[in-house]
């Protein structure tokens, strides 16, 4: 069991924006951050994160909580597992009661990383030297070597490393013959590239064969720590420079990243043997850099660049594409001393949208009317997913390229940008609902006001926010409804004097309703009813004057 003191220490060091950005793409809007909610389908972002308060809330589906709650919900794991995962990401030690200790996954991976670096033999060093990698860059990226299977297995057993745990971390593979498990090293006779998470923790390895393996490059398999669709090789080494330069260069391979860093392009990263995907976008979006796609000029590289450029364009990213022809790649150019040529290429990339349209048009024979029609249809399909400004700009460009009149290239307003009148009317909250939320939020911002408010307002006096007020009275401050009110920027908090006016409104509404009920009450005598009505009317008049007085006689 994790101690409460340890949990509080972890909470104090968590950055909720950074935690959530690890899973979904987040954009800064004013003082808060917004995203499309990962817990329900939506096109317009209603998921709000407040970095200062440390909470998130979705105004669409109502979910909310802190960093720990988000990881629990997103990963579908328990509270304890969420704590351990966040502690691992942030390199924070947790203290456990009794004798329980979690599995130290990263320590095993760190142990193997040190082992691989110590195994660099003459053949491995010769390959590294041939590729032009200097000793300082080799050390920066911790390049190592995995010897043969027999040596690796012996080393693990000698140091009492759990083979099932090594299997779970992707270090080992297993064959099952007639119910008997045979473990083997997944990476053997390969140059090793440790792969680190954005938080700089080793989560897996990549390997380049120096033997007779069919696959030249392989990565660790998917594990509880390693998800290649959310990782970029070299990101920890490049992170600060990405922020400083406002630009990120995305390449295809380990050596491209390593050699670009060696040449001074220290904002370079690489996908891990996979295409750029939506899962990469949250990481790419950090710092909102310009994105340069730098892929090989072969057919596979062109196709990958096209998909990446389309993905980034539709995600409203600024940037461009650089394609390397003549069979070269960034690593080759650095090794050949072509640094100036690289600078020129990165300085003037083809814009993302231009590249997508260029590749669409290149697929068709525009002299053939049927193909020209197909080209127009595919071009419009992409065009209409862009913003209206870009649509207007590129429809002219398309008209010139396709030699077509502009009336055949219309713009299209996104449906989710238009709200019907009924929806606009429904979005205007009831006046008293807003007043109730103002009171609750003011207390949430300053808990010293709670006793003051409690002296006058009971939960029965609240109409739409009764449940939220009751949670506030119980100090259940992590309730999603309270978090939603706290993070709603439309609700402005009030000081004690201004809050008094909001409370008077609630009291007046409540006792005016009681007056109406009293008039219809047939259980009282005329004399009793008249007496109470006079007192109640006088109380309402006092409220109108701004007098906040507790009168127990009206609690009927």
Beta strands, then each sheet from edge to edge (+ up, - down):
strand 1: 27-29
strand 2: 32-35
strand 3: 47-50
strand 4: 55-58
strand 5: 64-65
strand 6: 144-146
strand 7: 172-177
strand 8: 180-185
strand 9: 190-196
strand 10: 202-209
strand 11: 217-219
strand 12: 247-251
strand 13: 268-270
strand 14: 290-296
strand 15: 319-324
strand 16: 350-351
sheet 1: 1+ 2- 3+ 4- 5+
sheet 2: 6+ 9- 10+ 11-
sheet 3: 7+ 8-
sheet 4: 13+ 12+ 14+ 15+ 16-
end
